[in-house]
Amino acid sequence: AGIKLQKPPQPKPKAIDALTVDQLLKAATKMGRPWEQARNIALILVLRDTGGRVGGLVTANFADLDLKKQRLEVTEKGGKERNLYLNSPAVCTLRDWLKFREDMADDDRLFTSRKGTGLTREGIYRVLARLAGAAGVRGRFNPHAFRHAFARDTLQAGADLSQVS
């Protein structure tokens, strides 16, 4: 009675670490056909550098990508439209991927599977799981862990919490 209880410590964000991202990228450069390598590298860099939700990436169409303005317009949870801003490495890898995509895509989705159809959430997770297995990754590698890492890194770089959210 009358004793203030301490608040439990806040859990650390469930973010992917930089070493794991590097391991995934190295595995992506060695696994699969050249088109798979290009797609997987672009996918990892877009996840790492934008903070976008996987749901937005799987519904993004080719027409939603503007490489000149370095942005990808996505529709995310709740039908909310937002722009994901791409840095130069992501733009370069997307250009590489698009060279292959032109010849194989059967639909308008930006990220496609072997069959030429749009990747699903599960498809992206399977891609990452294959790469993680090949790289011997032991930590987190799920798509949402990239979002947590983006938020962490952006806050550490001095952004305001309201901007990140």
N, C-alpha and C positions, 0 to 999 in steps of 0.2 A: 504494500500500500504506500503510495507516494514515491515509489522508486521509478525513475524514468528508464524505460528499456531502450537499449541501443537498437538503432535500425540495422537490419541485416545488410551486409555489404552488397553493393550492386554487382550482378554477374557481369563478367566481361562479355562484350559483344561476340557473337558466334561468327567471327570473321575469318576468312581465308588469310593465311600469312603470305608474305612476299616470296618466300622460298617455295611454297607449294605452287604458286602461280608460275614461277620459273620452271619448276619440274614439269608442270602440265604443258607449258609452251615447248620445252625441249622434247617431250614425248610426242607432241603434235607435229613437230618437224620431221619425225622419223616414222610415224605410223600411218598406214593407209596409202591410198593413191594420192597423186599430187593435188587433185581437187579436194580431197578430204583434208589434207594438210592445210590448204589455203582456208577452207571453211572453218576448221577447228581453231586455227590461230586467230582468225578474225573474230570468231565467237568469244574466245577467251578474252581478247583485248577489249571488245565491246562490253562484255560483262565487267571486266576489271575497271575500265576507265569511265563508265557512265553512271553506275549505280542504278541502272534500269532493272525492272522486274522481268523475270523470265517470261511471264505472261505477255508483256509488251513486246518482247523480242520474237516470240513465236507467232504473233499476229501481225508483225511489221511486214509491210509489202515493199517490194523493190521501189515503187513510186514514192514511198515515204522517206527515202534516203536522198539527202542532198549533200553530195561530197564537196561541192564548192563552198557551201556554207558550213560544212562540217557538222551536220546534225542529222538525226534520225527522229522522225515524228512517230510516236507510239501511242497506243491506247492501252491504258493499264486498268487496274482494279477499279471497279465502279464506273467504267466508261470514261475515265479521266484522260484527256489528251495532254501529252507533255512532250517536250523536245529533249532528246538525249544529245548532249554535245560531245563530239568526237575529237580526240587529239590526233596529231599527225600520224603516229604509229598505227592507230586504229583505222584511219582513212587509207593508209597505204595497204594494210592487209585486206581491207574491204575491196579495194581496187583489184588486188590479186584474186580474191574469191570471185568477184563479179565476172572476171574473164572466163572462168570455168562455168559459172552459173548460167550464163547466156546460152550455152550449148546443151544444158541438161534439165533446166527447170520446166516443169509442166504447169506450174501455177505461179502466182504473183508473189509468193512469200519470199522474203529476203534470204532466210536460211532454210535450205532444202536438204532432203535426205538423199540417199542413193537412188531412190525411185523417182526423184524429181519433185516430190510433194513436200509441203512445208513441214519442218521439224515440229514436233510437239514438245510439251514440257518434259515428258518422259524421255523423248528422244535426246533432248539436250542433256538430261541427267545421265543417260546411257553413254553419250559421247564423253562426258566428263569422267564417268566411272571407268570407262575403258582406258582413258589416258592416265587416270590416277593409278589404276592397276599396273599399267606398263611402267609408270615412273616410280612405283613403290611408295606412293603417297600414303601417309598414315593420318594426317590431319583432315580438317574439313575441306571439302571441295565442291559442295553442292552449289547450285546457282545463287541461292539467297546469301550464302557466305560472301560472295563477291559484293553484294549490295552492302552488307555490314562493313566490309573492308573499305569500300568507297566512302561510306559515312565517317568511319574512324579516321581515314587519311585526310578527308576534307576538313574535318574539325581540327585535326592536328596542324593543318596548314593555315589555320586561322579563320576559317569560315564560321559564320554565326549558326547556331543550332536551328534557327528558324529557316535559314537558307537551305541547310542540308535536308531538313524534313520536308 
